[in-house]
Amino acid sequence: MTAMSDGVPGPTATEIMAMISDERRRAADLVDSLTPEQLDAPSLCGAWTVRQVAAHLVAPFAARRRWFLPIILRSRFNLHTANAQLAEMVARRPAGQISALLRENAETPFRAPRVGYVGQLTDLQVHGQDIRRPLGLPHDLRPDRLATSLDFLVHRRAIGFFVPRGLTDGLRFEATDIGWASGRGRAVQGAAEAVMLALTGRPAVLGELSGDGVARLRERITR
């Protein structure tokens, strides 16, 4: 394990790109396995449907260049708003096109602004669970990839983008199944996958966590 080029301790950029490629292929397989009813079901990601979450994962490769400037202007340069608008546009495509683009671009490097390759890996893992969990589908996230994303989520680059500002203040997060921990303060303990989703503000996992910091975390996520 070495320092990544993105500045977050962990695997190298080359190693993370290999993880991303595999996660994109897994996401494509997942999309192909879903029925139309499942694709239109609510996800864990705000008001997005499963189809819109899948579209978000492929948006960097599906979007046409002429879309970007109007979207950026309409969103008043807010990246979250721009991402949402872009995902909604891509979601109009058939699911088969979305999965095909994920496979075709599995090894395409895409260094997202500010969050780099590790942000892409984290996006794939979090949004994969946004799809699987409400549909009751099994998941088998890789421990090394979870640890890499957890390290990123407690890094300053993730704050305000992946992790709501102030969410982690005074809390110590512990992934009990992989021996990972970060922070100081009241404890929030649980499986690595649940801790990852909690750090990204998903209230659905709060009941799976324990420790004297869960009540404070709940207040911050649900307010």
N, C-alpha and C positions, 0 to 999 in steps of 0.2 A: 504494500500500500504506500502510495506516495502522494505528494500534493498535486492536485489537479491543476490544469492551466486556468481553470475558472477561479482559482484562489480558495476553494473549499477543500479542507483535508479529506483524503479518501483515494479512490482508484484514479488512475490516469484518464485523460480524455479519451484515449483509444479504447480503454476498457469500458468506459461508460457508453461510448458509441456502440459497442457490441451489445451491451445490455439494452440500449434503446432499440436497436434493430430487432432483437428478439421480442421485446415488448410490443413493437408495432405489428409484428407477424401474429402474435397472440391476440392482439386487439382485432386484427382482421378476421381471424378465425372466430372470435367471439361475435362480431357483427354478423358474419355469415350464418351463425347458428340461431339467430334470433328471428322470431315470427314478426309479422307486421304489428301485431298487438303489443308485443314486448318492445319493439322499437318506439312505439308511441306512448309507452308507459312513463310515469314520472321518474326521474333519477334522483340521486342525493344532491345534485348540484343545482341548488336554487330552484328556479322555475323551469329549467331545461328538461326536455324529454330525453330518453335514452338516445334517440336518433340525433338530437342536437349535441349531446356530449360526444358521440362518435364523430360527428361532423367537425367539432372543435379539434379533435385529435389530428385530423387530416387537413385542416384549413390552410396551414402554411403551403401545402402543395396543390390544393384545389383552387385557391383563390386566383382570380385573374388580376394582373397588374393594375388595370384601370379601376379596380374596385377600391384600392387602398386609399388614395387621396380623398375621395368623397367620404369614406368611412371614418377616416381620421378627423376630417373636418366636422362631420356630424357628431362625433363623439367628443369634440372639443379637446382632442389630444389625450383622452382618458383611455388607457390601454385596456382596462376591464370592459368598458362599454364597447370599444372597437372590436375586441375579441368576441363579445356576445353577438354583435351585429354580423360579423363575418361567419360565425357558426350557423346563425339562422339562414344565411344565404346558401351556404354549402349544404345544409340539411335538406334543401329542396331536391337534391340529387337522389337517385335510387340508392338504396343501401349497398347494392352490389358494386356501384362505382366507388363508394366510400371505402369499402374493404379492399377493392382493387388498388386504389391509390395508396392505402397504407402498405400493401405488399410491394408495390412498385417503388415506393420511396423508403422502404425499410432501412436501407443503408445510406440514405441521403443525409449528409450533415446539415443540421439546422441549429445554429447557436442563437437561441432566443435572446433578445436584448436584456441585459442586466443579469439574468439567471442562468445563462449558458446551457451547456449540455445537461448538467445535473438537473436543471429545471425541467428539461424535456423528459428525462427519466421519471422524475417525480410526478409530472403531469400525467404521464401514461399510467403510472401505478394508482394514483388517486382517482383519476377518472375511470379507470377500469373497475374500481370498487364502487364508484358512483353508479355504474351500470349493473354490476353483478349483485350487489347487496339488495336493492329493492326487488329484483327479480328472483331472489332466493337461489342464485347460482353459486356453485362452489368456486373457491379461489385457492391458488397455491403460489402466493407471492414468494419470491426467493429471499431468504434471510439477508444475503449480502446486498441485494438491491434495496431492501427495506432499510438497512443500516445506512446505506449511502444517502437515501432520501431523508432519513431522520437527521443525519448530520447537516444536510443542507437546510432543512426546515428550521433549525435553531441558529442558523447563520444569518448575519445581518442582511444578506442579499435577498432572503426570502421574506423578511418582515415587510408588511405593507403590500405584498404582491401575492404570495401564497398564504402567509400567516397574518391574521389581523393584528394591527398594531396594539400592543399592550396585552395580548392574549397570554404570553408566557411570563409576564412579570411576576416575580415572587413564587414561581412554581418550579418544581423539579419533575421532569418527565422520565419515566422508567419503562422500557420495553422488557418485560420480565422473561419473554421467551427467547430473546437473543442477547441478553446481558448488556443492553445499551441504556445509558442514562445521560441526562444533560440538565443543567440548571441548578438553582439553589432556592430553597423555600419549601412550601408544602408539596407533598408528593401526589403525583398523578401516575398511577400504575396500570399496566394492562398489556395485552399482546401488541407486538410492533405494528401490525396493521391498524388496530384500533387507535393507537397513539398517533400514528401518521394522520389518520382521518380527523382525530381531535385537534391536532395542530393546525389543520387546514379548515377548522371551523365547522365540521360536520356534527350536528347534535345527535344523529342517529346512534353514535357509538358511546354516548355518555353513560348509558346503563351497563356497559362492559368494563368500565374503569373503576378503580378503587383508590383509596388514599384520602388524606385529609385536605387535598387540594382540589378534589373533584367539584365540590360545591362552588368554589370560587370560579373554576373553569366553566361550570354550567352557567353561572351568571353572565360571564363574558360572552359566551357563545350565543346564548338565547336572548340577550337584551336587544 
